[in-house]
């Protein structure tokens, strides 16, 4: 992550910060060492109605830090810099000041120490306004800042009364504020500012040494912001309200057809369907999904007739760019879907340019088979075992009626893969292998087929080289397919290629920003790379999107434990619903809290009740407790049981104590993993 961008946060019932796009926003620039000072500054400004833009809080999921920062500076009313020795030494802060100066944004410096300026900073700040701050006078400094932001002309540099620089407000003693959604509440009022700031410094840094490269990292996205669209679930307006599956399917079909338009980013179903049943403001939807357009519509079915209304809306201003209504016989609905998609494609080409001829996707030949396929999609949206079982039945029925329905075959493979995730077995692996072989045999260019094969080769066969080849091929066939990018990121993570994995997962999140599964695996990538605070942030994002996410509390508990927040980790782990994960993690948390008897009991419970499911996590618990021999015994057992979590052994935090043991390298060699 970047040097700049700290944690001005909200929590609980605190009011949301002012809209950064409202025109009253200021860009907050600071070095990571001054994150607490910047956080308190944002809290004070926003309490007085001055909107702030600060990274990483206001960086959209999946966005590039560099792009987000450049856009924010360009759109800000003023530029406020926390000026300190650390900021002076930060190349990223220097770049931000240079950008603000080139855009002729008023620059206001809040100076918190007496470090001498470099010649470059003297140049850029020569005509800027200054506010000096010292412990005990922060509120006065905030008042001067607010006056300068609101009326730069009247608050000229010579009009700002300076006080002698003193001790930085970020040097007071530590406390431990509660957090929610990974946002920290900085207590209002001068009396508690110093304590709260120090607690942030001791407790919560988004910005690690790895962040510095994030702003300058180039991630290939192949799209620009105005070439992006999300298709929201269509509303079922039928009299009996029994056509929800059909309305969902129509939206999904449009999404798939639009995805064939070159250079157009189309948000995946998982994310766009998060807004189902909500009367969400479309501009807010555009912000969350990072798209320029949304499609919404309604479906009314009566007898053998279907009436569909669709409209294309700009998320920037809420304006309707295109709308139309279609009415057909049910048997002709597939052609109607293509007509709608073609009209949308033409409308988008007018809006975004390109002039690429529209090419409709292949259709299906059996309406009954297609209906079963749509029912299967509807069941998969439940994201639970029962839903996957129902989906498998529907997809199998669709294929029995129409064996050529490739989309049903791909979805059947995906459903079997999700079932395999829940219950790792030879039977499940063989079934998935048959699915994959048939998909690729019938369509060698199926990105889903190659991505599924990559996942099977990685999670069950442990054939990393073959998995890498399949993942690369999948991405080459569909560069914006979120599952293909997910599979490629997964194998990169297994091999310990953290930067490559991060790039791929950020690309996947760009087209599927609200997919809890992708956020979850990305959080493990950050965790294994040693970026614990960032992993925590992603872990909280997972539970924010899907509060019932399996293993979500377990993962978040480990991220907290790695940061030394043992009590918070214990509270989180106790909420985990999967018994084996909960017991193994409790053994670690209790050990960290020096509650030996409780740790022993939790570990015995895991070994007694969940040995077949979490052998790898039991090994991690033994290693964390310093019991190397037991840890290697359980690693060997996990190997025999084909425990899928063994693929995470590279960079495993809980196994750090084993890395100097020759048996650790020998085990990696047995797994065909790089040492």
N, C-alpha and C positions, 0 to 999 in steps of 0.2 A: 504494500500500500504506500501511499505518498507521504512525504514529510508533512504536508499540510492536511488539515481536515480533522478536527477533533470531535469531541463528544458533547455538544450542547444537547441535552436530552430532556425528554419529558417522561413522566411515569404516571401510573394509576389513573386518577381522575383529573390530572392536570390538563389545562386547556391546550389544544394543539397550537403549535407556533403559527404566527401569521403567514399568510400565503406569500411564498417567496416570489411569486410571479405578479404580485399586486403592484409593483412599481416602487414600493417603499423599502425594498430589500437592500441589504448591504452584504457584500462579500467579506467573509472573515478569513484572513490569512494568518497562519501561525506555524511554528515548528512543533513537531510532535512532543518535544519536552515541555511545551507550554500548553498542552491540551486542556489542563484543568483551568488555567487562566482564561483561555478562549471559551470554554464551556460556561464559566461564570459570567463572562461578558455577554454571550448570547442570551443567557437566562435574564440578565438585567435589561438588555435592549428589548427583548420580546415582551417582558413584563410591562414595558412602557410603549408597546405598540409598534416597535420598529422591527420589521421582518428581517430575518437573517438567512443567509445561505452559508452553510458550513458542511464540509465533508468530514466524515463519510455519511453523516445523517441524511443529507439531501441528494446523495448520489443514488440514482435509480438502480435497482438490481439488474445486473448484467451490463450496465453502462461502463464505458471506459472512463477512468478517473480523469485523464488528460482532457478528453472531449467535454466531460461534464464541467470541469473547472473553467475551461475556456468559454463555454457557453454562459456559465454563471457570471463570470466577470463581465462579459459583454452585456448581459442583461441587468446588471446591478446598478443601483443609483449611486452608490458610493463604495469605496474599498477601504476596509479597516484592517490595519495590520497590528498584531501583537508584536511589538518590537523588543527584542531581547538578544542576548549573546547568541542563543541557539538559532533565532530567526536570521540573524546577520550571517551566520555560517551556513544557512540552508540554501542550496542552489534552487530548490523548488519555490521557496518564498521569493527569491530574487526574480525568478521567471514570472511569478504571478504579479509582482509589482511592475515589472516591465510591460506586461500585458495590460494592466490597468492604466499605466501611463500612456501607452499607445492608443488606448480607447478614450483617453481624456476623462477618465473617471476621477472624481475627487478622492485623494488619498489622505487618510487620517491615521496617524500612528499612535497607538497606546503603548508608551514606553514603560517597561517594568524593571529595567535595570540600567546601569550606566555604561554598558559596553560601547566602545568606540565604533563608529560606522566605517564601513569600507568606502572607498572613493565612488564605487558604483551606486551604493545606497545613498550617499550624500547627493549624488546627481539627481536621482529619482525623487528624493524626499526634500530637495531644496525649496520647493514651493508648496510643500504639503503642510497640513495642520498637524500639530503635535499636542498630545495630552500626556503629561507625566503622571504616573501612579505610584503610590506607596501604600504599604499596609496601613489601614486605618483611614484611608481617604479614597477608597475605591468608588464609593457612591458619588462623590464629588466628580471623580474622573468620568464616571458613566454619564453624569448630567452634562458635562462639557461635550462628550462624544455625541450624545443625542442632539444637543443644540447644533453641533457642527454638521451632523447628518441631515437634519431637517432644514437647515438654512446655511449652506456653505458660504454664501456671499457675506452674510452678517458675522459669521464666526471665522473671520480671517485669522491667519496664523498669529499675528501680533495681538489679537483679541483674546487669545486663550491664555489664561493665567497658569503658569507652570509651577509645580511644586518640586522640591528636590527628589530625585529618584531614590527609592529606598528598597527594602527587601521585597523580592517578588512575592506576590500573593500566593504563589504555589508552593511555599516552603513550610507551611504549618503542619501540625501533627495529623496522623491518619485517622479516618473513621471508616465506616462501612455502610454506605447508603444502599437501600434496596433498589432493585432494578426490575423493570417490566418491559418486555419486547426489546430488551437490550438497550433501553434508553434510561439514562441516569437523571434523577431529579436533583438539581442543585438548589439547596435551600435558599429561599428568598430572605433578604435582610442582611445588613452588614455584619451583625453579630456572629453569624454562622458561616460567612463566606470562606474564611481561611480554613476552617475545619473541613468543609465540604470539598474545597479545591484539593486539599492534600489527600482526601480519601479517594478522589478520582485518580490521582497520580499513583497511589499505592494499589488501587483496586481494579482499574478498568482502562487499559490502553488499546484502542483500535489500531494504533499505528506502531508497527514493529519495524525492525530493520529491513524486512522484506518489502515493506510498503513503498520504499523510496523509488523502486523501479516501476511501480504500477502506473504512475502518471505518464511515463515515457514509453511504456510497453505498447507495441502495435499489435492489435488483435484483428484478424481479418474478419470483417462482418459482411462485406460485399453489398451493403445497402446503406442508404442514408435515411435520415429520420422521416422524410416525407414519402418514402417508398415503403410504407408499412401499413398493415391492416390487421384488424381482428374481427372475426365473425362471432357475434354473440349468439347464445341460444335463442331460437325463434320461440315466440309465445304461442301456446296451443289455445286457439280461440274456438275450438269445436264445442258444440253444445254439451257433450258429455265429458269434455276435458279428458279424453282417453287417448289422445294422439300425441302425447308428450314425446314418446319415443320417435314418432315420425317427424315432429318439429325439430328435435335434436339432430336426427339423421340428416334432414335437409340442410341444416346449418353446417354439419360436418362435411357433407358433400360439397357445398359451396367452398368451404375452407380448403378441401383437397384440390378442387379444380383451380382455385385462385393460386394455390401453391405452385402450379405449373407455369405461372407467368414469370419470365426471367426477371431477376433483380428486384423482386418484390418480397419483402419480409412478411410472412404470414404467421401470426401467433398461433401456437398449437392449441388443440382442443382443450387440453388439461387446464391451461391458464384462462382462455377466453370463457370457458364454461364455469369458472369460479363465480361469475356474476349472475348465474342462473337464479331466477326468482327475485332478483334485486331491482329496485328502481333507481339504479345508480346514475349519477350525473355522468354523461358521456365524456365530458372533458376530464373528469377524475379518472374514468376508465382509461382514457388515452394516456394519462400520466402514469398510471400503475403499469400499463402494458407497454408503454413507450411506443405508441403507434400514432400515425397521423390521421387514420380513418378507422371507423368501425362500421360494420354492417349489422343492422338489426331488422327484425321483421316478425310477421305473424303467419300462422297457418290455421285455416278453417276447413275442416273436412265435413261434408254432409253427403251421405249416400256414397255414390261413386264419383263425386266431384270434389276437387281440392282447389281452394283459393289461397294464394300466397301473395303477401305484400312484403316488399323488401325496400330498404333505403340505405343509401351510402351517406355517412355523416362525417364531417370534419371534426376532429377532436379539439382543434385549436379554437374554433369559434362556435361550434355547435351547428353550423350551417349545413343544410341538406344539399349534397352535390348531385344526387340522383335518387329517384324513387320510381317504382312501377308496381303494378298488380298483375297477377297471372291467374287464370282459371282454366283447369284442364280436367280430363278424366283421370282417375287414379292410375289407370294403366299407362298413362302418358306422362307420369310425374317425372320420370328420369329425363326425358327430353326437356321438360319445363325447368328442371334444375340446371341443365346445361345452358338453356336460354338465359336464365337469370345470371349465371356465372359469366356468360359471354358479355351480357350487358354491363355487368360490374367491371369486367376486364376492360371493355372499351372506355367506360367512364374513368377508370383509374389511369388508363393510358393517356387520356386527355389531361388528367390532373398531373401525372408524374412524368409524362413523356415516354419515349421508347419506341412506340409504333410497331411493337412486335405482334405479328398476327396471332390471334387467339386460336389455341388448339384445344378442343374439348377432350376430356379423358374418355376412356372406354366406358361403355355402359354395361348393364347386366341384362340378361335375357328373361329372367323369371322374377316377376313382381313378388311372388310369395317368398322366394329365396332372399330377395332384397329386404323384405319386411323382417325376416328372421335375423338378417345381418344387423338391421337397425336396432332390433330388440337387444342383440348382443352388445352393441356399443352402449346402449342405455344401462345395461347391467354392469358393465365394466366401470362405469362412472361411480359406482358405489365404493370402489377401492377397498373391498373386503373379500374374505374367502367365499362367502355365499355369492357375492356378485360375480366373482370370477367363475365359479361353478356354473351359474346360470348362463354366463356369457359363452362358456365352452359348449353348452347344450345348444344354444341358439346358432352359434357359428357352425357346429357340426350339422345341424338341420339345414342351414342355408347351403352348405356344400353338398349335402345329399340331394338337394333339389337342383343345384346348379354347380357342378364340380369346377366350372371355369371361373367362378367368382373369386378372383385372386385376392381382393381386399379382405374377404372373409377368411381365406386361408392364412393371410398374414396376421390378422387379428387373432385367429385361433392360436397361432404360434406364440403371439405376445401373451395371450391369456395363460397358456401352458407355462410360459416362462415365469409369469407372476405367481402362479401356483407353485412352481419349482422353488421360488424364493422362500416361500413359507415352509415347504417340506422338501429338504434336499434328499433325494433318493435316487437309486439307480433306475427305478421305474420311471420317475419323472424326467431324468436325464435322457433316457432312451426315447421317451415319447417326444420330448422337445427336439431331439436329434432327427427323428423321423419327420417332424414338422418342417424343420429347417431344410433338410435335404429335398423335400418335395417342393417347397417354395422356390428354392434356387434352381431346381431342375426345370420348373415350369416358367420361371422368370429369372434368368441369370443376373438381371440388373435390378433386382429387388433390394433396395437399401435396407429395408426392415429385415429381410432374410439374412443378409450378411452381418447386420448388427446383432441379430439373435445368435448367429453362429459364433460371433466373437465373444459374446457373453457366456455361451456354453463352454467354449474352449478355455475361457479364463476361469470361470467360477467352479467348473467341475473337472475338466480335463487337465487344467494347469499347463496347457500348452501355450506359453506366452508368445512365442514367435508366430504361430499360426493365428492366434487371437489378434495380434498386431496387424497381420496382413488383412484379415477380414475387417477389422475396424477401419483401417485406412481405405479399403475398397468401399465400404459403406459410406464413408464421408465423401469420397470422390463421386459417388453416384447421387448423393443428395446432400449438398453442402450445408443446407439449412434445416436438415431433419434433426429434430432435437434428440431422438433416440439414438441415431447414428453418432452424434456428437457425444452423447452420454456414454455409449459403449467405448468410443475412442478415448475419452477422458478416464474411464474406469481402468483400462489397461495401462495407460500412462501412469496412473497412480500406483497400480500394483508394482510396476517396475521402478517406482521411486522417482519418476520424472515429474516433480511437483509443478514446475513452471508450465510445462506442456499441458499437464492435467488441468491446471487453473485456466489456461487459455481456452481449452476445449469446453470446460464446464461453463465458463462465462459466455461462450458462444451459444451453448445450449440454452442457457437462461435468457439470452437475448430474444430467443423465439418462444420460450416457454417459461416466462419469469415467475409464474405462480405454481410451478410444479414442485411439490414438497419432496418427492424422491430425489430430484436433481439437487436441490438445496442440501438435502441430507448427505449425499455422497460427496458433494463439494465441501461440506463442513468437515468430513473426515480427511479430505485432501489437505485442508488447511491445518488440521490437527496433527497429521503425520509430518507435515512440513515444519512443525514447531510453532505455528502461528495461533496460539491458543485463544487469545482474545477474539480474533477474527472467526475462529471456529465456533466460539460461543455465540457470536452474533448470528452466524448462519444457523446454528442449532436453534436459537430462539425464533428465527424466521420460519423454520420448519414447523414448529409448534404453533406459530401464529397462523400459518396457512392451514394446517391440519392438526388441531389440538389432540386428536386421538392417534397420531402417527406412531406406529409400532416401533419401539426402541428409541423414540425421540427423547424421553426423559433420561434414559440410560446414557445416551450420547452426550446430552447437555451436562449431565452430572460429571462425566469424565472430563469434559472441557473445563469445568469449574475446578475439579480436583487437581488438574494439571497446573492451574494458576494458584494453587495453595488455598483455595476457598472451600475448605473441607466441610464446614457446616452447611454452607449453601449447596454443596454437592450432595451431601447426605439428604437434605430436604428434597432435592430434585429426583434423586435415585429412588426414593421411597414411593414416588408417583408412577414409576415404570410398571406397566401391566404385564410384561413378559417375565414370568417368574425366574427363569434361569438367568437372564440378563440382570434382573434386579438383585438376586442373591449374590452373584459374582461381584457386581459393582459395590454392593453394600460391604462385602468383605474388604474391599480396598478403602472405602470411605471410613469405615470404623477403624481400620488400621491407621489411617492418617490421623484420626482423632485419638489414637492410643487407647482405644476401647478393645483390648485384645479378646476378651471373652465373646463380645458381640461379633467381632470379625471372624473368630473361629466358628461360631455357630452359623453365620451366614455362608461361609465357605463349605461347611459340612452339608448344609442344606442344598447348595448348588450341586455338590458332588453326588449327593444321594438322589435328588429328584430330577436333575437336568443334565446329567453327564452325556447323554446322547445328543443333546442340542447345543450346549455351550462349552464344549471341551476347551476350545481356544480361549474363551474368556476366563475359564477356571485357571488355565495356565498363566494368563496375565495377572490374575489375582495372586497366585503363588509367587510370581516374579516380583510383584509390587511389595509383597511382604518379605522379600529377601530369601525366598526358599527356592533356590535354583534347581536342585535335583527334582523336586516335585513339579516345577514349571516345565522342565524338559520332558518329564514323563507324560504330562498332559498334552504337550505339543505333539509328542509321538502318537498319542491316542487321537488327537484331532486330525492328524495326518491319515491314520487308518480309517477314520470315520468320514473322510472327505469333507471336513468342516469348511464351509465356504469362507469363513472369516479368516482362514489362514492366508488368503491372498492379501490381507492387510498387514502382514508381518513386517514389511519394509517400513521403517519409521515408526513402528508401534511404540508409543510413549511408555506404556506399562512394562515393556520388555527391555528397556534401556539398560537395566542392570545386568542383562545377559549378554550384551554385545561384546564384552571382552572375553567371554567364555568361548573356547574353541568349538564347543558343541553348537553354538549359535551359527557360526559360519558353515559348519557341516550341515546344519539343518537347511540353511538357505540353498546350499548346493543340491541337497536332496529335492528341494522344491524347484530346482532349475532357475533360481532367482539370482540376480547379480549380488555379490557380497558387498 
